[in-house]
Amino acid sequence: YAGFDAAEDVQSLEASLTLARDASEGARGAVRVASEPGSAWGYSGGGYTLLQLLIEEVSGRSFSAYMRERVFGPIGMTRTTFDHAEASAAGLAENFDLRGGTAPFRHYTSLAATSAFTSAGDLVAFVGAQWPGGRGDAGRPLSVATLGEMRRPHAASLGVDTWGLGVMLYAPNGSGDYIVGHDGNDEPAINTAARLDPARGDAIILLETGNPLLATRLAGEWVFWKTGNVDNLTFIIDLGGVLRLAAIGAGVILLAGMLLIWSRARRRSGG
């Protein structure tokens, strides 16, 4: 979701799920259920937009109001909202593009997937509420049993467990569990990263703008420092670069081989 320039351009949830007018470049913009629930896994911002619609229809409340009442309030996240106007009135940090120029924050239909306005302090409270050794169940929306289920592997990439329920499994933590959390990045160059070691309660939270992956890479360094294991997301990001280099190298070798064959054939023909 690339977002809209103005609030009046924002689609309804139903229209966005049919065909999002703010689809990012290269994205289809349509949300489709590709398999039976529980039979496969796929990363999907559209899935969270469906969840947003479900919450509104079942609760009879706006998504922003529901989240304030049931999640942000109980945790103590007083500076977090999905309401763009409310966040702007409270004061926002400047948003930067890749060239270092300032850019306005976009407006979204897909609040659950893309449009949380928060602070580093509130994210500390959010991550802390997912630490099993923290406050009792009364101080967090989810039970210890549910938090454990979230950290159980549900999806793998290249044979490595990478996803639980809602959280990414970044690396084994040496205590029979995983460093968990989530990253986000969006246009023009916003990047947020959160990592939690549930065995110790250690965490790192980074929010930045002006670079598409700086927060993710710094958080990956923290995971390596903590565990000695390469952060799964860092590996996946870097794998693309390695594959591109390998493809370029293979192309150079192939071209050199073809030139060598052509040169030998030319010499044999007396050319």
C-alpha positions in Angstrom: 0.0 0.0 0.0 1.5 3.3 -1.1 -1.2 5.4 0.4 -3.1 8.5 -0.8 -2.2 12.1 -1.0 -5.3 13.4 0.8 -7.9 12.1 3.2 -10.7 12.6 0.7 -9.0 10.2 -1.7 -9.1 7.2 0.8 -11.2 4.3 -0.4 -13.7 2.3 1.7 -12.4 -1.0 3.1 -14.6 -3.0 0.8 -13.5 -1.1 -2.3 -9.8 -1.4 -1.3 -10.1 -5.1 -0.9 -11.7 -5.4 -4.3 -9.0 -3.3 -5.9 -6.7 -0.9 -4.0 -6.1 2.3 -5.9 -3.0 2.9 -3.8 -1.3 -0.3 -4.6 2.5 0.0 -4.5 4.4 -0.3 -7.8 4.4 -3.9 -8.9 1.5 -5.0 -6.7 -1.8 -6.1 -8.2 -3.9 -4.3 -5.6 -6.5 -7.1 -5.3 -6.9 -9.3 -2.2 -7.6 -13.0 -3.0 -7.9 -16.0 -0.7 -5.6 -18.3 -2.5 -6.0 -21.4 -0.3 -8.1 -23.0 2.4 -7.5 -21.3 5.8 -4.9 -23.3 7.7 -3.5 -25.1 4.6 -0.8 -22.6 3.6 1.0 -19.5 4.7 1.7 -16.2 2.9 2.7 -12.8 3.9 -0.2 -10.4 3.2 -0.9 -6.8 4.0 -4.3 -7.5 2.5 -4.9 -10.2 5.1 -4.6 -7.5 7.8 -7.0 -5.3 5.9 -9.5 -8.2 6.0 -8.8 -8.5 9.7 -9.5 -4.7 10.1 -12.9 -5.1 8.3 -13.7 -8.2 10.5 -13.0 -6.3 13.7 -15.2 -3.4 12.6 -18.1 -5.6 11.6 -18.0 -7.7 14.7 -17.4 -5.0 17.2 -19.5 -2.3 15.6 -16.6 0.2 16.3 -14.1 1.9 14.1 -10.8 0.0 14.0 -9.0 3.0 15.5 -11.4 3.2 18.5 -11.4 -0.6 19.0 -7.6 -0.7 19.1 -7.4 2.2 21.6 -9.9 0.5 23.9 -8.7 -3.1 23.7 -5.0 -2.9 23.0 -3.4 0.5 23.4 -5.2 1.6 26.6 -4.6 -1.6 28.6 -0.9 -1.6 27.7 -0.5 2.1 28.4 0.3 3.2 24.9 -1.0 6.8 25.2 0.8 8.2 22.1 -0.4 5.6 19.6 -3.2 6.0 17.1 -4.5 4.9 13.7 -6.1 8.3 13.3 -4.1 10.5 10.9 -5.6 13.8 12.0 -5.2 13.0 15.7 -1.5 12.1 15.1 -0.9 15.3 13.1 -2.4 17.4 15.9 -0.2 15.7 18.5 2.9 16.5 16.4 4.9 14.2 14.1 8.6 13.7 13.4 9.6 14.8 9.9 9.3 12.2 7.2 12.1 12.0 4.7 12.5 10.5 1.2 15.6 8.7 -0.2 17.2 12.0 -1.3 16.9 13.6 2.1 14.0 15.8 1.3 10.9 16.0 3.5 7.7 14.3 2.5 4.2 14.4 3.9 2.8 11.4 5.6 0.3 9.5 3.4 -3.3 8.6 4.1 -4.4 5.0 4.1 -7.5 2.7 4.0 -5.4 -0.2 5.2 -4.9 1.1 8.8 -4.1 -2.3 10.3 -1.3 -2.9 7.7 0.2 0.4 7.3 -1.0 3.3 9.4 0.0 3.1 13.0 1.4 6.4 14.4 3.4 5.8 17.6 6.5 6.6 19.6 9.5 4.7 20.7 8.3 4.7 24.3 4.9 3.3 23.3 6.6 0.5 21.2 8.6 -0.4 24.3 5.3 -0.9 26.1 3.9 -2.9 23.2 7.0 -5.2 22.9 7.1 -5.5 26.7 3.5 -6.8 26.8 4.7 -9.7 24.6 7.4 -10.7 27.1 6.2 -13.8 29.1 8.2 -12.7 32.1 6.6 -9.3 32.2 3.4 -8.1 33.8 0.6 -10.6 34.5 -2.2 -11.3 32.1 -4.2 -8.3 33.4 -1.5 -6.0 32.0 -1.5 -7.4 28.5 -4.1 -8.3 25.9 -2.8 -11.8 25.3 -2.2 -14.7 27.6 1.1 -16.4 28.1 -0.3 -19.5 26.3 -1.2 -17.4 23.3 2.2 -15.6 23.3 3.8 -19.1 23.2 1.6 -20.1 20.2 2.6 -16.9 18.4 6.3 -18.0 18.7 5.7 -21.5 17.5 6.9 -22.0 13.9 4.2 -21.8 11.3 6.1 -21.1 8.2 9.6 -21.6 6.8 11.8 -20.1 4.1 14.6 -22.2 2.5 14.0 -24.8 5.1 14.5 -22.4 8.0 11.6 -21.5 10.4 10.9 -17.8 9.8 7.3 -17.1 10.9 5.1 -17.6 13.9 1.6 -16.1 14.2 2.0 -12.4 13.5 5.7 -12.3 14.5 8.8 -13.2 12.6 11.2 -15.7 14.0 14.6 -14.0 13.5 17.0 -16.5 15.0 17.2 -19.2 17.7 18.0 -17.5 21.1 19.9 -20.5 22.6 17.1 -21.1 25.1 14.8 -23.3 23.0 12.9 -20.2 21.7 13.4 -17.5 19.1 14.2 -13.8 18.9 10.9 -12.5 17.7 9.3 -9.3 16.5 8.3 -7.5 13.2 9.7 -5.0 10.8 7.9 -2.6 8.6 8.9 -0.4 5.7 6.9 1.8 3.3 7.2 4.7 0.9 8.9 7.0 0.6 11.6 5.6 3.0 10.1 4.6 6.4 11.6 1.6 8.3 10.8 0.3 11.7 12.2 -2.7 13.5 11.5 -4.4 16.8 13.2 -7.5 18.2 12.5 -9.3 21.5 14.3 -12.1 23.3 11.5 -13.7 25.3 13.9 -15.7 27.4 15.6 -12.6 28.9 13.3 -9.7 28.2 16.0 -7.9 26.1 14.7 -6.0 23.1 15.7 -3.4 20.5 13.4 -0.9 18.8 14.3 1.3 15.9 12.3 3.9 14.0 13.8 5.8 11.1 13.0 7.5 7.9 15.2 8.5 4.9 16.6 5.0 4.4 14.5 2.0 3.4 16.3 -0.7 5.5 18.6 1.0 8.0 16.5 0.0 11.1 16.2 -3.6 9.9 20.0 -3.9 9.3 20.9 -2.4 12.7 18.4 -4.7 14.4 19.9 -7.6 12.5 23.3 -6.7 13.9 21.8 -6.7 17.4 20.4 -10.3 16.8 23.9 -11.5 15.7 25.5 -9.8 18.7 23.0 -11.4 21.1 22.9 -14.9 19.6 25.8 -15.4 17.2 23.2 -16.3 14.6 22.5 -14.4 11.4 19.1 -12.7 11.5 16.8 -14.5 9.1 15.4 -11.2 7.6 19.0 -9.9 7.0 19.8 -13.2 5.3 16.8 -13.0 3.0 17.5 -9.4 2.1 21.2 -10.1 1.4 20.4 -13.3 -0.5 18.8 -11.2 -3.3 22.1 -9.3 -3.7 24.1 -12.5 -3.6 21.9 -14.1 -6.3 22.2 -11.0 -8.5 26.0 -11.1 -8.2 25.9 -14.9 -8.9 23.8 -14.3 -12.0 26.1 -11.5 -13.2 29.1 -13.8 -12.6 27.5 -16.7 -14.4 26.7 -14.4 -17.3 30.3 -13.1 -17.5 31.6 -16.7 -17.4 29.2 -17.8 -20.1 30.1 -14.8 -22.3 33.8 -15.5 -21.8 33.3 -19.1 -22.7 31.4 -18.2 -25.9 34.1 -15.8 -26.9 36.8 -18.5 -26.3 34.9 -21.0 -28.4 34.4 -18.4 -31.2 38.0 -17.5 -31.1 39.2 -21.1 -31.3 36.8 -21.8 -34.1 38.0 -18.7 -36.0 41.6 -19.8 -35.7 40.9 -23.3 -36.9 39.1 -21.9 -40.0 42.1 -19.8 -40.7 40.0 -16.6 -40.2 
